[in-house]
């Protein structure tokens, strides 16, 4: 297998590390948190730049308003809370105060998806990507591991305009190169193949690499692409691949309605109609269990990716 790992880390710690680095690199970066400093790993930023940190308490809507106001003064606000509270709870504030006027606010959302685990369905947001990508001008990023999340956090500080950055709670393999530059809107070819294209985002990137490795042993050649930026979508890397393989499997930790798979399906319908299988949560809420148990039950693990590849090849 081309990609291997020696350790596991949570992607939220990648966000914390990137934010701490920004405390030194960019004096305009400010951080706001809705009473979840430890969960968002913001302690190191606070140690380095306490005068640039705002604890707003359990008042997420107020946090978005404060962030919008700070951006008007030339600051670059990074808001921090769970993905559920970063989107559905404050959607009106994001739409009216941030997206509508293109405010330079970075909405940083932890504990996304089923892999939040034991906290259960009320906190396992599976519709956030769809909500955020529908907002005009909103950039939507969903990195795959600790290194890529750290790089993405640093990169979005230099991007002008609103950004939704999504990451998670569980420890997952760290496999992307630490020194790989993060390019917003540019997918990454992880593995070339000839039989089928697998396009994955977030935690499903590693699961897709595992599936591709196992399928190779069965004589099936999979091309694997890491789409960390869901909006704007790197259409060209996907088109080039599906024109070679003729088949595509999309994999994500999100409802299949409104997620990466639907973005790709819409693009392919317009530009190059292609057979597609979805690995995603099937229009349902989650439940309380371990991340591994949930990924297996809701069919968003490496086994589900393998099964989708075999379905499309059949």
Secondary structure per residue as TSV (DSSP state, phi and psi in degrees):
chain	resnum	aa	ss	phi	psi
A	1	X	-	360.0	131.3
A	2	X	-	-64.1	-41.8
A	3	X	-	-102.0	126.3
A	4	X	-	-130.1	172.7
A	5	X	-	-142.0	153.7
A	6	X	S	-113.9	-12.0
A	7	X	-	-151.7	165.0
A	8	X	E	-119.7	139.2
A	9	X	E	-142.2	155.9
A	10	X	E	-81.7	145.6
A	11	X	H	-69.3	-26.8
A	12	X	H	-63.1	-29.9
A	13	X	H	-70.6	-29.6
A	14	X	H	-64.3	-39.6
A	15	X	H	-62.2	-46.5
A	16	X	H	-59.6	-40.6
A	17	X	H	-67.4	-41.1
A	18	X	H	-66.1	-40.3
A	19	X	H	-65.6	-39.8
A	20	X	H	-62.9	-37.9
A	21	X	H	-66.5	-36.5
A	22	X	H	-66.6	-27.0
A	23	X	H	-58.0	-35.0
A	24	X	H	-86.6	-35.5
A	25	X	H	-81.7	-35.1
A	26	X	-	-134.2	105.2
A	27	X	T	-68.2	-11.9
A	28	X	T	-86.2	-11.6
A	29	X	E	-73.8	127.4
A	30	X	E	-124.1	154.6
A	31	X	E	-124.7	140.3
A	32	X	E	-126.8	142.7
A	33	X	E	-138.8	144.3
A	34	X	S	-101.8	63.5
A	35	X	S	65.9	32.7
A	36	X	-	-137.7	44.1
A	37	X	H	-56.2	-49.3
A	38	X	H	-65.4	-40.8
A	39	X	H	-66.5	-31.4
A	40	X	H	-93.9	0.3
A	41	X	T	57.0	46.6
A	42	X	-	-98.1	5.4
A	43	X	H	-60.0	-41.3
A	44	X	H	-69.0	-34.5
A	45	X	H	-62.5	-43.3
A	46	X	H	-64.0	-39.4
A	47	X	H	-61.3	-40.0
A	48	X	H	-81.6	-35.1
A	49	X	-	-141.1	64.0
A	50	X	G	-59.9	-29.9
A	51	X	G	-73.9	-10.5
A	52	X	G	-109.2	17.8
A	53	X	E	-116.4	138.0
A	54	X	E	-127.0	115.1
A	55	X	E	-92.3	110.4
A	56	X	-	-96.1	-6.4
A	57	X	-	76.1	-168.5
A	58	X	S	-80.9	72.5
A	59	X	-	-147.4	66.1
A	60	X	H	-62.1	-39.5
A	61	X	H	-62.9	-41.1
A	62	X	H	-63.0	-37.8
A	63	X	H	-60.2	-42.0
A	64	X	H	-66.1	-38.6
A	65	X	H	-64.7	-42.1
A	66	X	H	-62.6	-42.7
A	67	X	H	-61.8	-43.3
A	68	X	H	-60.5	-43.3
A	69	X	H	-64.9	-42.3
A	70	X	H	-62.4	-35.5
A	71	X	H	-65.1	-30.0
A	72	X	H	-65.5	-28.5
A	73	X	T	-84.3	1.3
A	74	X	T	98.7	-0.6
A	75	X	-	-79.0	162.2
A	76	X	E	-116.7	92.5
A	77	X	E	-78.9	134.1
A	78	X	E	-111.8	113.3
A	79	X	E	-92.0	146.2
A	80	X	E	-135.9	119.2
A	81	X	E	-164.4	-178.1
A	82	X	E	-63.5	153.4
A	83	X	H	-59.4	-37.2
A	84	X	H	-60.8	-43.4
A	85	X	H	-80.6	-17.1
A	86	X	H	-81.6	-10.1
A	87	X	H	-129.3	-78.7
A	88	X	G	-62.3	-37.6
A	89	X	G	-68.4	-27.1
A	90	X	G	-126.2	24.4
A	91	X	H	-61.4	-39.2
A	92	X	H	-62.5	-44.2
A	93	X	H	-64.3	-40.1
A	94	X	I	-64.8	-45.6
A	95	X	I	-63.6	-49.2
A	96	X	I	-81.8	-40.2
A	97	X	I	-96.0	-20.5
A	98	X	I	-115.9	-59.8
A	99	X	I	-69.8	-43.4
A	100	X	T	-57.6	-38.2
A	101	X	T	-105.5	9.7
A	102	X	T	63.5	38.1
A	103	X	-	-64.9	146.0
A	104	X	-	-84.7	64.1
A	105	X	-	-112.3	136.3
A	106	X	E	-106.8	109.3
A	107	X	E	-91.7	106.8
A	108	X	E	-105.8	117.4
A	109	X	E	-121.2	113.7
A	110	X	E	-98.8	172.4
A	111	X	S	57.2	42.0
A	112	X	-	-85.0	153.1
A	113	X	S	76.2	-175.0
A	114	X	G	-64.7	-28.9
A	115	X	G	-72.6	0.7
A	116	X	G	-57.0	-31.8
A	117	X	G	81.3	-120.9
A	118	X	G	-66.6	-15.9
A	119	X	G	-68.1	-19.1
A	120	X	-	88.2	-175.9
A	121	X	T	-61.5	-34.0
A	122	X	T	-64.9	-24.8
A	123	X	T	-106.0	-14.3
A	124	X	-	-84.3	79.4
A	125	X	-	-69.7	129.7
A	126	X	S	-125.6	10.3
A	127	X	S	-123.8	4.6
A	128	X	H	-67.1	-38.4
A	129	X	H	-61.3	-44.7
A	130	X	H	-61.0	-44.2
A	131	X	H	-60.6	-44.6
A	132	X	H	-78.7	-34.9
A	133	X	H	-71.1	-19.9
A	134	X	T	-77.3	-13.6
A	135	X	S	-78.5	122.4
A	136	X	T	-55.8	133.5
A	137	X	T	81.9	-3.5
A	138	X	-	-85.0	124.8
A	139	X	E	-87.1	135.3
A	140	X	E	-122.6	121.4
A	141	X	E	-127.6	135.1
A	142	X	E	-137.7	82.1
A	143	X	-	-72.0	166.0
A	144	X	-	-101.3	-26.0
A	145	X	S	-150.2	-176.3
A	146	X	H	-57.9	-50.2
A	147	X	H	-62.6	-42.6
A	148	X	H	-71.7	-32.5
A	149	X	H	-68.1	-41.9
A	150	X	H	-60.4	-46.6
A	151	X	H	-64.0	-39.0
A	152	X	H	-66.1	-40.8
A	153	X	H	-59.3	-43.4
A	154	X	H	-68.4	-40.5
A	155	X	H	-66.3	-37.8
A	156	X	H	-70.6	-18.1
A	157	X	T	-65.0	-28.0
A	158	X	T	-92.1	-3.6
A	159	X	S	-92.1	126.4
A	160	X	-	-84.2	121.3
A	161	X	S	123.2	169.3
A	162	X	-	-70.9	141.6
A	163	X	E	-134.0	139.5
A	164	X	E	-109.2	115.6
A	165	X	E	-111.1	118.8
A	166	X	E	-110.2	131.7
A	167	X	-	-149.8	-176.8
A	168	X	-	-133.8	-180.0
A	169	X	S	-94.1	-41.3
A	170	X	S	-76.3	160.0
A	171	X	E	-78.4	133.0
A	172	X	E	-134.4	160.2
A	173	X	E	-55.9	138.0
A	174	X	-	-98.4	109.7
A	175	X	-	-132.3	-15.7
A	176	X	S	-79.5	143.8
A	177	X	-	-58.6	136.6
A	178	X	T	-62.8	-31.1
A	179	X	T	-98.0	10.3
A	180	X	-	-73.4	124.1
A	181	X	-	-62.3	145.4
A	182	X	-	-100.7	117.0
A	183	X	-	-109.8	112.1
A	184	X	T	-60.3	130.0
A	185	X	T	83.5	8.3
A	186	X	-	-120.8	111.7
A	187	X	-	-67.8	165.3
A	188	X	E	-123.9	122.9
A	189	X	E	-76.6	112.6
A	190	X	E	-91.9	-33.4
A	191	X	E	-156.6	129.2
A	192	X	-	-87.8	147.8
A	193	X	-	-157.2	177.9
A	194	X	S	-125.2	-21.2
A	195	X	S	-91.3	-37.1
A	196	X	E	-157.1	147.3
A	197	X	E	-98.4	130.3
A	198	X	E	-112.9	120.4
A	199	X	E	-113.4	120.8
A	200	X	E	-130.4	161.0
A	201	X	-	-140.3	153.4
A	202	X	T	60.4	-140.2
A	203	X	T	-62.5	-18.9
A	204	X	H	-79.9	-7.7
A	205	X	H	-65.7	-49.4
A	206	X	H	-63.8	-42.4
A	207	X	H	-59.1	-36.2
A	208	X	H	-70.8	-37.0
A	209	X	H	-65.0	-40.3
A	210	X	H	-62.8	-45.2
A	211	X	H	-61.6	-43.8
A	212	X	H	-62.9	-38.7
A	213	X	H	-64.2	-42.3
A	214	X	H	-69.9	-36.8
A	215	X	H	-69.0	-32.5
A	216	X	H	-60.3	-35.2
A	217	X	T	-67.8	-17.9
A	218	X	T	-99.7	8.2
A	219	X	T	86.3	15.9
A	220	X	-	-107.0	123.5
A	221	X	-	-97.7	115.0
A	222	X	E	-110.4	133.5
A	223	X	E	-93.8	128.9
A	224	X	E	-119.1	126.8
A	225	X	E	-122.0	133.1
A	226	X	E	-95.5	109.8
A	227	X	-	-101.8	94.1
A	228	X	-	-83.2	-26.4
A	229	X	E	-104.8	110.4
A	230	X	E	-81.7	-30.6
A	231	X	E	-143.8	120.4
A	232	X	S	-73.6	140.1
A	233	X	-	-81.8	135.5
A	234	X	-	-79.6	87.0
A	235	X	H	-68.3	-34.6
A	236	X	H	-67.9	-40.1
A	237	X	H	-66.2	-33.8
A	238	X	H	-73.1	-45.8
A	239	X	H	-60.9	-44.0
A	240	X	H	-59.5	-39.3
A	241	X	H	-71.1	-47.0
A	242	X	H	-71.7	-23.2
A	243	X	H	-69.1	-22.4
A	244	X	H	-85.6	-46.1
A	245	X	H	-92.4	-30.8
A	246	X	S	78.9	1.4
A	247	X	E	-148.7	146.3
A	248	X	E	-141.3	138.9
A	249	X	E	-117.3	128.0
A	250	X	E	-107.2	141.6
A	251	X	E	-135.4	128.2
A	252	X	E	-158.0	156.1
A	253	X	E	-98.2	73.1
A	254	X	E	-165.1	159.8
A	255	X	E	-58.2	139.1
A	256	X	S	-64.9	-22.0
A	257	X	T	-77.6	117.5
A	258	X	T	88.4	0.1
A	259	X	S	-93.8	-160.2
A	260	X	H	-59.1	-44.2
A	261	X	H	-57.4	-41.8
A	262	X	H	-69.8	-35.6
A	263	X	H	-60.7	-43.7
A	264	X	H	-69.2	-41.4
A	265	X	H	-60.2	-41.6
A	266	X	H	-64.6	-41.9
A	267	X	H	-64.5	-44.1
A	268	X	H	-67.0	-36.1
A	269	X	H	-60.6	-36.3
A	270	X	H	-78.7	-35.5
A	271	X	H	-114.4	-30.6
A	272	X	-	-166.0	81.1
A	273	X	-	-51.4	128.4
A	274	X	-	-142.8	143.3
A	275	X	E	-63.3	135.7
A	276	X	E	-140.3	141.5
A	277	X	E	-119.2	144.1
A	278	X	E	-107.9	129.2
A	279	X	E	-109.3	104.7
A	280	X	E	-165.9	169.7
A	281	X	E	-73.2	134.9
A	282	X	-	-92.6	75.8
A	283	X	S	51.4	53.9
A	284	X	-	-150.1	163.9
A	285	X	-	-85.9	167.4
A	286	X	-	-90.5	-156.3
A	287	X	-	-160.9	176.3
A	288	X	S	-87.3	122.4
A	289	X	S	-173.8	179.0
A	290	X	-	-72.0	156.1
A	291	X	H	-53.9	-44.5
A	292	X	H	-63.0	-41.4
A	293	X	H	-63.6	-40.6
A	294	X	H	-70.1	-41.4
A	295	X	H	-63.0	-36.1
A	296	X	H	-69.7	-49.0
A	297	X	H	-62.9	-41.9
A	298	X	T	-92.4	9.8
A	299	X	T	57.9	55.4
A	300	X	-	-132.2	37.4
A	301	X	S	-115.3	-174.1
A	302	X	H	-62.3	-34.9
A	303	X	H	-62.2	-41.3
A	304	X	H	-64.7	-37.6
A	305	X	H	-64.3	-45.0
A	306	X	H	-58.7	-45.1
A	307	X	H	-63.7	-38.1
A	308	X	H	-66.1	-40.2
A	309	X	H	-61.7	-44.2
A	310	X	H	-67.8	-34.7
A	311	X	H	-62.9	-44.0
A	312	X	H	-73.9	-29.4
A	313	X	H	-74.9	-25.5
A	314	X	-	-75.8	360.0
